[in-house]
Amino acid sequence: MQRRAAFRLVALAVSLLAGAACLSPTLPLPPPEAPDTIRLSADNPDMWVISGSCYPGAMVTLFNDRTRQGVVIEDTDRNGRFSVTIAAERCDLVLISQEVVTDQGIESSPHNSFVIEERDSTGVTGEACP
């Protein structure tokens, strides 16, 4: 009799812990980091080519705060990289965010921001913005 009661108590504890694990929140999707490469387009001096890292398969959104225009690109290769061309002037503020589709629906990150200035993987290569 005591053995059966102990077994029920253990079974109840295991089921409560398993249920609590399912209810634990997941970490939110972080925003993309600032791009690692920003350069003037070779074809158009009013356009900038911006490349960086994102969550594999994400839809990355860049929005120029001054022009109130932006671009959206999907990482269709699922390699965690994006490259876009956007109209901007040096020192414009750009907001960046990403979205991914999960089993629970669409998960959106908060935005991050950066300024348009020439840079490569070593840092700012031209004149830095104030």
N, C-alpha and C positions, 0 to 999 in steps of 0.2 A: 504494500500500500504506500509506504513512504517512497519507495523507488518510483512508483507511478507519479506521485505528486512532484517529486524532484524532476522527473522527465518533462512533465507538463510545464513546470516553471522554466526550465532551460529552453524548451521549445517556444514559449511565450517571449522570453528575452531575445532569442535569435530572431524571431519574426519582427519584434519591435525595432531591433537594430537594423535589420534589412530594410524595413519601411522608412526609417529615418535616413538611411543612406540615399534612398531614391529622392528624398525631399531636399537634400543638401543642394545649395545653389552652386551653379557653375561659375567660373570666372568670366567676367564680361570680355567681349572682343576689344582688344586695345586698338587705338588709332594707328595708322601707319606712321613710322618714324619719318622725320624730315628726309626728303630725297637725297640720295648720295651723289647724283649728277644733275646739274642744271646748266644748260648752255644755250646760247642763241642759235636759232635755226640758220642753217647755211643758205636756205632759200628765201627767207623772209625775216628782216631785222625786227619786225614787230611780234614775232613768235618765238617762244622758248620751248626747248625740248627738256622734259623733266622725267627722270627715271629713278626708281627706288624699289624698296621691298614692300610686300604686302602679304596678307594671309593667302595661302595657295587657293586659287579659284575665286578670289574676292572680286567684287565690283568696287573699284576705287573712284572716288569723286574728288575732283579738284575744283575750287571755286575762287576766282579772283575777286577780292573784296572791292577793289576800285572800279573795275569794269562791270561788276555784277553779273559776270558770265562764267561758265565753267564747262568742264568736260567729265564724262564718265567713261571708264574703260574696264573691261572684264579681263581678268587673268585667265584666258581660255586655255593656255598651256598648263595651267595649274603648277607653275614653277615658282610662285611667290615673288614675281617681278612684274613691274609695270613700266611703260614708257608712253608718254603722251606729249602732244604739242598744244600749247595754250597761248592765247594772245595776252601779252603783258608788257609792262615797262619795268626796267630795273628798279628794285626796291618795293614793288607791289607786294601786298600781303596776300598770301594764298592759304585757304583752308583746305585740309585734306581729311578724308574719312574713308571707311570701307564697310562693306556689307557682305555677309556670307549667308548662304542657304544651309540650314541645319535640319535635323529631324523635327525640331520644335518650331521651325518657321524661319523667317529672315531675322538675322541678328545684325544690328548696326553698332558701329563703334562711335564713341564721341569724336570730335574733330581735333586735329592738331593744326598748327600753323607754321609757316615759314615765309621768308621773304625771297623774292626773285633776285638772285645774284649768282654770277658764274661760280660754279663749284664742281669739284670732282671728288673722288674718294679720299683725297688728302685734305680737303677743306676748301675754303673760298680761294679762287684763283685770280680773281680780278679785284677791283676796288670794292671794299666791303660797304654795305649800307649802314647809315648812321643808326 
